[in-house]
Amino acid sequence: MTQIHTNRLIDETSPYLLQHAHNPVDWYPWGEEALAVAKREDKPILLSIGYSSCHWCHVMEHESFESEEISSLMNRRFVNIKVDREERPDIDSIYMNYVQLTTGSGGWPLTVFLTPDQVPFYGGTYFPPEDRMGRPGFKTVLESLARFYQTERHQIEQQERKIRTTLDRAGALEVGDSALSEDLLGKAFYSLLSQFDNRNGGFGGAPKFPSSMVLAFLLRWYFRTGLPSTLEAVNLSLKKMAHGGIYDQLGGGFHRYSVDDIWLVPHFEKMLYDNALLVRTYLEAFQVTGDPEFKRIVEETLSYIRRDMTHPQGGFHSAEDADSEGIEGLFYVWNPEEIDEVIGQEDGSLFRAFYGVERSGNWEGTNILHRWIDDATFAERNGLSLEDLEKRLQHARGRLLNHRNRRVRPGLDDKVLASWNGLMLTAFAEAAFVLSNDEYLETALKNADFIATEMIEDGRIYRTWKNGEARLNGYLDDYAHTAEAFLTLFQVTGEPRWFQLARELTDTQLDLFLDKERGDFFFTASDHETLLVRPKESFDNATPAGNSTTAINLLTLSRLTGGQQYREAAEQILQRSVALVSRYPAGAGNWLKAIDLYIGPQQEIVICGSAEQRRPFLQQLSRRYLPGKLIVQTDRSQPGQEKELPLLAGRMDTGDTAVAYLCRDHVCQEPTSDPLRFGSQLDHVQEESAAKR
């Protein structure tokens, strides 16, 4: 189809920007050219921020940015800049803070009006094209703000200093009075418990988000205290999510969030980071409980990532859209007739009953598959054994998935983001270890090689990669999440390369991102382009804050190297998190994990021997949930490792047999060459923890 319009976005690599490359709007990407035009022509900037899988971004594009009338008004009165929030989270952070502070809420699409000096003077989210239900339409907003900028500019100038100061402080961590103690964790736990949904799992009401980091903290609190209610809360939440429509019952993987409070109706986009974080939480829950369903969710989700979200070179794609053929959720929903047509009426009847498919539909006349009943009860009611039930359901799921794959798929955002890849790399590495799965390890190593060769150069990491090109300076979370992934891979494989890369990235981060006066980290490097302010991010939102992940990395590097500078930096940043953790624990799940690690107990485990000799020791370790563990393994083939890794000192020359060393909080057990004895030592560590409860 011939495109009538083409604008400057046609030269970008971002799928989101390319979606707008044929709008009649005279879009600019963020950069010097657009800012210079705004200054030269003395026009306000219309900044529009979104991402490729955002449903309401698509709606606003269709209603307003594809409108000849509205785009003409935009082009005459404004310099229009389009930003992909996933490529430029620094810009998004600044102006999202402004909109949240001035309106009390935020989200995407984000629509902000700026002076040529980047100072915001009005903002909001989605605007309908025309005035609607007391809400101003986009045309009204454009006309009003264009006049305001020309006639009332003195009001903007009077507010400029205040706006800059307020935005400069946004996201900074405040010093708290409380100590980094178990009491701090306990207060956070009881605050979270007060928000827990005892009926449906999760926290709060609709819309309901997975809260994977908070659930991971609850598992640590259970390990620390043994409170049954803690594990019950985790189990209920993970089960309800796994059974709900938020989980793709056919293809695996989780959608972004549930629009209701029972996990039935999702917002259908699938994000790489959600699935990475949820895999890690389900994996830990499997270690704690041994529940095979949690293992199944991990395996199905990672299968989805390997099948649908992995570039041939090894990078992980960013997201899948909520929409296909312009309709939200169309790819995922079913009607009874289609199910019966694909798998036959007999199997269709069983499948529909199990997955809650109704003749009238359970959402907008169609059906979202969900599990409303447990397997044993359903099997008994239908005169089936559990084995026969699962066999029939598995066969039906396979046929329906093959049929679904012939539908028009949701759009794929195929850019590779360093930070999100770091999160998923950690998930694959941990799953490879816990489940002893070589395919997961192969995927993890391929991804790590991809990041190391395609996205890191001279100790600096790039934010994004697409079409063979890495672009944009890395942000704090790119360094932090990638370093965490490499540290995890080092522990899983024993390959020194990953330790060295993690240390190099962290040292670069300390040099370029550290606020030396306050002890926390800026979101952008010291040599980043000058924006309105230099932002910081402290909350664990959809992804862990770069600051909280950095605290964990610094503690890990301190334990590995004995480097006091890493521990001091970790202590400094953790102390600054106290106020946030105390006031908003729901937005501090990863901070709570970091504080839990800092307090201990901590276990250092060294295993020396060939890869084959180490395997039975690692299998003993993988079965047990020890959130404070640190693993160093070596085949003794590289002399001199003790200089970088003091935990290996005096443990390399132990003959031809494998030897395992277990230390807990600076007290060591007797070395052993017997995997079963090693397992008993690990059991003793867990028993000690239970005895302290």
N, C-alpha and C positions, 0 to 999 in steps of 0.2 A: 504493500500500500504506500502510495506517495504521500510524504509528510508535507503539509503546507508550511509549517514553521520549523525552524531549527535555531536553537540559541547556543550560548557558550558552553552549556553543560555537556554538549556532545563530545567534548574532548576529555571528560572526566572518566574515571574507572569505577566510581561508586555506583552500584545498581540503583540506588535511590536517586542520585542526581541524574542518571541516565533516563530514569522514568519520566523526568521532567524536561528532557532535552528538546522535546517537540511541542512544549507549551507555547502559546503566543506571548507569554511573559518574557521580557528581556532579562532572563536570569543571568546572574554572575555567580561563579563559585566564590567562597570567601577568599580574599587575597588583596594584594596591594592595588590591583587595577580597579576593583570595585570601590575601595575606600578612597582612592584618588579621584575617581569620577564624582563621588558624593561631595568631596570638598570643592572640587573645581566648579561644579554646577550648583553648589549650595542646596543640595536636596537631602531630605531625610532618607534613611535606609530602612527598607522593609526587609527584616530578617525572618526567614521561614525555615524552621528546623524540624526534621522528622527522620524516619528510617523506612526501609523498603517494605517491611512486613507490617506496617502500622495501618490498620483499617481506616481510621478517620483521617489519616493523611491522604489516602486515596480518595476519600469522599470529598475533602476540601479541594483536592486537585481537580476532580471532575466538575465540581460545582462552580469553582471560582477561577482556578488557574488555566482551565481550558476555555473559559468564557472570553470571547473577543471584547465584550464591553468592559468587563472587570480588568482584564489584562491591559487594555488600552489606558484605563485610569491609572493602574499601577505604573505603567511605563512612562506616562507623562509626569507624574508627581513624585515618584520615588526611584531610588536605586535599589533594585531587587536582588537579594542575595539568598541563595538556597544552600543549606548545610545539612549534611548527613551526620546526625548526632553520634553515630557509631564510629565514624572516622574522626570527628572533631568533638570529643566529649569535653574538651576544655572550653570551647565556645558555648556549647550547650549548658554546661554547669553554671557559667556566669549568668546567662540570661534566664535560665530556669530558676535560679535563686531569686532574680529580680521579680519574675512573675509570681512566684510563690509568696514572696514578701509583700507584694502590692495587691494581690488578689486573694490570697489564702489557699490557693490550689495551683496545680500545674499539670502538665502532661503534653502529649504530642497529638497533632501538630502544635508546635510552639510558634507563636506569631508575635514578634517584638519589633517596635519602631525605635530607631536609634538616630542620634545626631551623627554627622560625618566623623566625629571624634569617638564614636562607638558608645556613647552614653545613652542608655535606654530612657525613654520618656512615656512609653505606654506598651502594654503587652497583654496577651491572653493566649488562648489555645485555639480550638476550632471556632470559626465564625461561619454561620450560614451565609449564603450569598445575599439574601434579602432579610429585612427586619422580620423577626419571627418570635411570637409568644413573649413579647417584651424584651427580646434580646436583639441588640443591634446587628444588622447584616453587615457583611464585609464591605459592600459599597458605601454604606453610611459611615463606617469606621474610617475607610480610606479618605473620603471627602473631608470628614471632620478633622482628622489628624493632619492632613495636608494644609488646611486653613490654620490650624492651631500652630503648626511649625512656622508658618509665615508671619502670623500676627501676634503670637504670644510667646515668642522664643525667650523672652526675658525670664519667664517662669521656669523654663527648662534650665537656663543658666544658673538661676538661683538655687536649684535643687542639685546641681551637678556634684558639688563636693560631698554633700550628704549621701548621695547615691553611691559614689565611689567608695566612701568610707564604709558604708553598710555592706557593700558587696565584697570589699576587701576582707571583712571579718567573717563573712559567711563561710561555713565549712571548717573554720579553725577550731582546734580542740582547746577546751578550757581546762585549766588545772583544777583537779578535784581534791577535796580534803581527805577522803577515805583512803585507807591503805589497800594495797593489792593483796587481798586476803580471801579466805574462804567465805567470810562473812559478806563480802561484796558480792560474791557469786550467789550466795544464798538469798540475799535481798532481790537480786535480779530474777532468780528462779521463782520466788513467790509472786513477784510482779507479773511475770509471764503467765503463771498459773491462773492468776485472776482474769486473764484475757482468753483463757483456753475454752474452746467449744467442746464440752463434754459429750455432746451428742454426735457431732459430725467430725470432730478433730480439727486441727488447725487453730488459728487465733483470730478473734474478732468475727465480724459478719461479712456480708457481701460488699464488694468483691473480695474474694479470698485468695491469697497467694500461698505458695507452697511452704515458705519459711524454712527452707532446708537447713540454713545455718543455725537457726534457733533450735531446731530438732536435734542437730548434731551436738549442740551444747547440752541439751537435756540428756543425751546419752552419756556425756561426760559427767553430768551431775549424778546420774544413776550409778555410774562406776564409783564415784566418790562417796555417795551416801547410801546407796541401796534402797532408796525410797521406791516402793512398788508403783506409786502413782505416777512417778516420772516415766518409767518404762511403759506403763499403760497409756500415757498421753502420746508417746512416740508411736507405739504400736497402732493405736486408734487412728492417728493422723496418716501414717503411711498406708494402712489398709484402706482407709476411705479414699485416699487419693488414687491408689492403685486400682480400685474398683470403679471409680467415677469416670465421667466423660472427659475430665482433664487429662486422663491417660488414654493414649491411642490403643484401644483394645485389640486392634488388628495388626498395626504396623510397629507398635512400640514407641516409646518416647512420650514426653509430657508437653502439653500445650502451656501457654504462658501463665494463665490464671483462670479461676472459676468466677463467672459473673454472678453466681448464686452462692449460698453458704453450704451447699451439700455436695459440691464438687461435680455436679452433673453437666452444666453448660459451660464450656470453656470459652475464653477468647482464643481462637483457634491457631494463632501463630505459634510456631515452635522455635525456641531460641536455643542456641548452642549452650549458653551458660546455665540456663535452668536445668538442662539435662545433665550437664557435668556435675553440678552441685547436688542434684537429687541422686544420681548414681552413687556418689560418695556417701550420702546419708543412708541410703538403702543398704549399701555394702557394710557399713558399720553396724546397722541394725541386724543384719544377717549374722555378723560375728557375735553379737551379744545374745541373740535369741536362737540362732540356728534355723529360723523359719525359712523353708524353701521358697515361699512366695516372694520374699525379699530378694533372694538370689535370682528368681525368674525375672523380676522387674529389671534388675541390673543387666541381665543377659539380653533381654529383649530391647532395652534402651540402647545398649552398646551395639547391638546388631543393627538397629535403625541408623545409628551414627555411621557405622562402617558402610552400610548399604546406600544411604541417601545423602549423607552430609560430609563425605570425604573426597577431597580432590585426588586425582591419580598420583600426584607427587607427594601426598601425605598430609597436606594442610586440611583443617576442618572448616567447612563453610559456616556462615554466621547464622542463618535463619531461613525458615520457610514461612511464606505468607499465610495470613488467615484466609485470604480470598482465593478463589479460582473462578474463572469466567465471570469475574466481577461480583461474585456472591460469597459472603462470609460463610465458611464452614461447609460449602457445597461438596468438597472432595471427601469429607468424612462421614456424612450422614446417609441414612438408609430409609427405604420404605419396605414394608413386609413383602410386597410382590416381587421386588428385585431380589431380595434374599432367597425367596423360594425358587425363583427362576434360575439362580446361580447354583444352589446346592440341593434343590429338590424339596418337596413339601414336607417329607418326614424329617429330614435333618433340619430343614428350615424352621419347622415348628419347635424343635428342641432348642435350636440356637436362639430363636426369637424370645422364647420363654426365659432362657438363661440370661440374655443380655438386655432384657427390659424393653423389647421392641413392641410398640403398640400400634394398633390399626390407625388410630387418630394421630399418632406421633407424640413424642414427648418434648419437642421443641419446634415451633413454627411449622407444624404439620409434617415434620420429618422426625427421624429417630437418631439420637446420639447413643451409641452403644455404651452400656455400663453394666456392672455386675451388682445386682441388688440383693443377692442371696448367696450364702456360702455353699461351696461345692458339695459338702457332705449332706446337707439338708436337701438340696436340689436333687442329688443322686437318689436319695432315699425316696423322695416323693415321686420320682419317675421310674423307680424299680431298676436302677442301674448301679453297677459298682463304680467306685471313683475312677478306676482305671478305664472302664468303658466310656464313662462320661468324658474324661479328658481326651481320650482317643478320638471320639466323635467331634468334640469341640475343636480340637487341633486341626482335624481334617477340614472342617467347615471354615475355620479362620484362614487357613492356607488358600482355599479356593476363592473366598471372598476378597482376600488381599490381592490375589492375582487379578481378579476382576476390577478391583478398585484402581489398580495400577494402570489400567487402560483409560481411566478418566483423565481429564485435563488436570495436571498437578498444580498446586499452588506455586507461585513464583518462588524461585530460589535466590536468596542473597548469597552469592558464591564468593564474596570477598573473604579473605582470611585475616582475622584480627589476632594480634599477638596475645593479648591478655586472655581472650576467650579460649584460644587454643591452649594456653597454659592451663586453664581450668580443666579442659577436657583431657589433656595429656596426663594430668594428675589422676583423673578418674580412671583412665585406661591403665596407668601404671599400678594404681592401688588394686584395681580389679584383677590384673594379671597376677599380683602377689597373693591376694586373699583367695582367689579361685583357682590358682595354679594353672592359668590359661595362657599358653604360649602364643595363641593368636592375638590376644590382647596386648601382650608384650611386644609382638611384632608391629602392631599398629602404633603403640606408644613410641617405639624406637624410630619408626619411619617418620612420625610427626616431629619428634625431637630433632632428628637429622634435618628435616625440612626447615624448622625454625632456625636452627644453628647455621645452616648454609644460605638460606634465602632471605632471612629477616634480621640477622645480626651481622654487624660489620664494625670491626675495631672496638669491640666492647659496647657499642651502641645498638639499640634495638629499634626497628621500624614498627610503626603502628599497624600498617595494613599491607596486604599483598594481593595482587590480582593480575592476571594475564602476564605472569612472569616478571612483574615489577613490584618491588617493595617501595612504599612511599610513606611520608609523614614521620615526624619525630615521634618516638615512643613516649608514652605518658607513664606516670607512676605505676599504674596498675599493669601496664605491659611488662615493666621490669619485675614487679613484685610477683605476679602470678606465674610468669615464665621461670623466674628463679625458684619459686616453690616447686614447680613441676620438675625442674632439673634436679633439685635436692631429693624429691621423691624417687625419681628414676635412678639416681645414684644409690639410694638405699635398697632399691629393688634389684638392681643389676650388679652393684659393686664396681661399675666402670668409672674410673677417676675423672674421665672427661666431663661428666655431668656435674660433678662437684666443682670442678674448676670453672666451668661456664657459669654456674650459679653464683659462685663467689665473685667472679669478674663482674657480672651484672649488678650484684649488690654493692660492690665497691664503687662502680660507676654511679649507681643510684645515690649512695652516700655523698659522693662528690658533687652531683648535679642537682639533687632534689631536696637535700636536707635544709630545713630552716634552722640555722645554727643558733639563733636566739631562742627559739621556742622548743626545739627538739623534735617537732613533727616534720612531715614532708609535704612540699608543694606538689601539686598535680602535674606541673610542667617543669621542664629542665631550666636551668639558669640561662641557657643560651637559646631558649625558645623565643618565638616572635613575641613582640610586646603587645599585649591585649589590654583591655580596660583595667583589669586587675590580674594578679597572679593567683589563680584559684587553688583552693585546698578542698579535699573531700574527706569526710570523717565517717559518715554513716555507712553501715553495711546495708545496702539497698538490694537491688536485684542481683548484684554481684558483691563480693567482699570488697571493702574499702582497701585501696592500695596501702594505706597506713596500717591497717590491722594485719594484712598478710605480711607486710614488711616486718612487723613485730615478731611474727612466728618465724620468718626466715632468719632474722637476727639471732633469735634464741637457738635455732638449729645450728647456725654457723658457729656460734659461741661454743656449743657443746662439741661440735666436730673439731674445731681448731684450737680450742682453749683461748680464743681471742677475747680478751676482756673488753675491747672496744665495741665488739658486737653486743655483748651483754649490756653494757652501759647504755648503748643507743636504744636497745630494746626496753630497758627499764624506764628510760626517759620518755619514750613514746607511750608506753603502757600507763605510766602515771598520768599522762595528759588525757587518757581515755576515761578516767574514773568518773568524771561528771557525766559524760555521755552514757556510759554503761548504767550509772545509777538512775538517770532520768528516763532514758529511752532504751531499755534492754531489747525491745522487739526490733530495734534498728541497729543492734550491736552484737548479733549472733557470733560473728567471727572474732570480734574483740573478746567476747566471753571465752571462746575457745583459746585465744592467745593467753588470757589471764590464767585460765585453768592449767595450761602448759607451764606457765611461769611458776605457779605455786607448786606444781608437782602433785603426785609423785612422778618422777622421771626414771626411765630405764634406758641404760646404754647397753647395746648388745653387739658384740664383735664375733664374727664367725669366719674362721680361717680354714681354707681348703680349696680343692678344685670345685668347679661348678657342680659336678655330680655329687661330690662329698657334702657340699653345703645344702643340697636340696632337702634331705629329710629334716634337717634342723629348721630350715625356712618353713617347711610344711607345719612343723610344730608351732612355729611362731604365727603363721598366717591364720590359724584357727582361733586365735585368742584375741580378744579386744583389749588392747593396751594403748590408750590414747597418748601416753607420754613416752612411747618407745622411740628410740633412735637406733638405726641399724647401720653397722659398717661391716661389709663383707669383702674378703680379698682372697685371691688365689695364690698370694705370696710371690707372684712372678715379677713384681715391680718393686725392687728395693728402693728405699728412700721415702716410701709413702709415709713413714712415721713422722717425717719433718712437717708435712702438711696436716697429718691426721694423728695427733698424739694418742688417740685411743688405741692405735696399733702398736705403740711402743712396747717392746718386750714380748710381743705376741706373734711375731712373724716366724720365728725359728722354732717351730714346734713339731718338726718331723713331717711324715708323709700322711698322717691322719688328720681329719678335720677336728677342730677344737672350737667350742663355743664358750664365750665369756658373757656372763650376765651381771651387771651392776645396777643397783637401785639406790638413787640418791646418795651416790659416792660410797656405797658399801657393796662389795663384790662377792658373788658366790664362787664356789670352787669351780675352776674350768672343767669341762667335760667333753669327752669324745663320744658320748652315748646320747643319741637323739631323744630317747625316752626319758633319760635322766634330765636332759635339758627341758623337756616338756614338764617334768615334775617341778623343776625350779620355777618355770613360768607360772604353773598353778599356784605355787607358794606365794608368788608376787600378788596374784589375784586374791588369794586367801588373806594375805596381809591387808589388802585394801578392804576386803569384806569385814575383817576383824575390827578395823578402825571405825566402821560405820556405827 
